[in-house]
Structures are given as structure tokens and as C-alpha cells.
């Protein structure tokens, strides 16, 4: 499967070959790579260099290194974890702000709602309908925390219904940051109720396949969220 390498950057050349094998489907998710000894023979290099290459691939979430008798290097499904972790770190050190998240959302989510309206199937509509019903139950119990978590999930459901894995990846990554960080910003009952109203209107537009209305409502909704978050942040950190 692999060729021997002779280069000043042997470890990187090994990384590139293994990545190419995965991208070309010669190695699939869950497959176990040859043992260190076998890789040493195939690449005609040292075990130290092989281990360095495997650690690099593990760091990027491409491989999972398991220990023990049944251990080895396995191809993993990264599911965007590396990029998600990077974005989270950028947010934590202040290089990404809430306003940046909102701008990204305004660029992606209205279009996500638009194409979801054109492509959506009944099972996706049922998931969104159920999400709205669960939020209403939380509101009755005055459980605004769970309501906000469900509201974030609503946006993932729409991105999923858009049937575009790139859009879903972007929205899912942003929702993760919102869930881990922005969620801690205190928001009163009224904005949560307003979010629910927007979600119901967007759902109705999607159900009737009114893609333009779904687009416009989603844009208004995200702009409204940004205004609320900025007001809450100003109260917390007066300027």
C-alpha cells in the first residue's frame, strides 16, 4: 500500500501518504493500519520516525492510537473535532468574539434555511416540530436553560435538513461555541420567548416551502439574537 520514502522530511512524507490512502478510500474509517514493524519495513525508515508520523495524525484527529493487545493505529472519523477545538481555543483567548459568530451565522444560516425549505422532507419537519414542542414544555416549567439548549439544537436541525455537509459542519461548530460559552450569558425570559416565536415562523415557512421567507426570517432572527447578546454583555461588562 505504501512506498519507501527518502526525504529530509521523512515523517511528513509518511503523514502525506497515509492521508492520501484515506482520502482515496484505500483506508476506511475503523481500519487498522499495519503494525509499527510493518510500517517501518514498507517505508524503509526507523520506528522513531513512524511513531512521529502516527502522533501527528493522531493530533489532527485522523488516527486513534489504542494501547494493549488489541491496540494499534485506527482510522477515525474526525467529525470536525480538530477544527471545533481550534475555534473554541480562539474564542477562549479572545480572538473570536460573539459579534464574529453572529456575522458568520448571518452569512450561512439564512441560506441554510432557504435551501432546507426547498429540500426538506417530512421526517426533518417532524424533528423540528418536536423540538419546538419541547421548548414550549420547558417554558411552561420556566426551565429557560434547557429551552436555550433546545433552541441551539433547532439550528442544527435546519442545517441538517439543508443536506449540505459543509453547511452543517459550520453551523454545528458555531453552535458548539455558543453552547460552551455564550450560553453562560444571562438572558431573561422575554428573549427566549421571542426566539421561540421566530422558530415557529421559520418552521411554517419551511413547511410551505417558502424559501425566501425562511431566509428573511432567519436573518432577522440572528440579528435579533446579536442585539440581545450585546445588550446582556454590556450589562455584565459596562463600557
Buried (B, 14 or more C-beta within 10 A) or exposed (E): EBEEBEEEEBBBBBBEBBBEBBEEEEBEEEEEBBEBEEBBEBBEBEEEBBBBBBBBBBEEBBBBBEEEEEEBBBBBEBEBBEBBEEBBEBBEEEEBEBEBBBEBBBEBBBBBBBBBBEBBEEEBBEBBBEBBEBBBEBBEEEBBEBBBBBBBBBBBBBBBBBBBEEBBBBBBBBBBBBBEBBEEBEBEEEBBBBBBEBBBBBBEBBBEEBBEBBBBBBBBBBEBBBEBBBEBBEEEEEE
